[in-house]
């Protein structure tokens, strides 16, 4: 199985700005880094579980036959349409909570989180993220298409989860490495996410959405 085929979808999840913004904000939590680590763990665990569920769903889809519609092609086509629609929505909205006065209620709620609730926030952030769910479903279907062996499946799944969850871990590693100098770096990350996060996500959604459309169209015409 070509694990690199899963990277675009994993990148789309990794560049989910709301989850990264939540973790970056929690790094400034007066109780320490515990809440940020728990939130990142919840996000990554949810990605892994979501991928397993998507693979199981993909394995139970009807096999391709000349008598029926190409189910996986239709799913890919639908995923492409949804992703492109989300790209348009994201480009139109382009607003993220960043801890500024305009999002004070969000900031107050985040400040009150302990690690257990922050873990739940990470999980909730995934299961309520339509973009992430669509991308995980598409990745799960790709497993069903190639039917990899156990070793290949574990490797591909691990790569997907590592790439998809990397942006949740990188700010924490950076904050720990910088120590007392982390505050300025965290503020810079928050400002960058607020300004460019949505734009970058739109680009990824457009690319991955177009890829899914092409897969769906090719599957229908085959």
Number of C-alpha atoms within 10 A of each C-alpha: 16 11 15 12 13 24 18 20 28 24 22 24 30 22 24 24 22 19 24 28 24 26 29 27 21 27 24 18 18 9 14 11 17 16 26 29 23 22 31 28 20 22 27 23 18 21 26 19 13 20 24 17 15 24 22 15 14 21 17 10 12 12 13 13 9 6 6 9 14 18 18 23 23 18 19 25 24 16 24 27 17 18 27 22 15 19 23 15 12 16 16 10 10 16 14 16 20 24 23 13 10 10 12 13 13 15 18 11 9 20 17 13 19 16 16 13 16 26 24 17 22 27 21 16 20 22 16 10 14 14 21 25 18 21 27 29 22 24 25 23 24 22 24 19 14 11 13 15 10 9 9 15 17 12 12 22 21 14 17 28 24 17 20 27 26 19 20 27 19 14 23 21 11 13 20 14 11 13 9 9 11 18 14 12 15 20 17 13 18 22 16 13 22 21 15 12 21 23 17 16 24 22 15 22 29 20 19 22 26 18 18 27 23 16 18 23 15 12 17 15 8 8
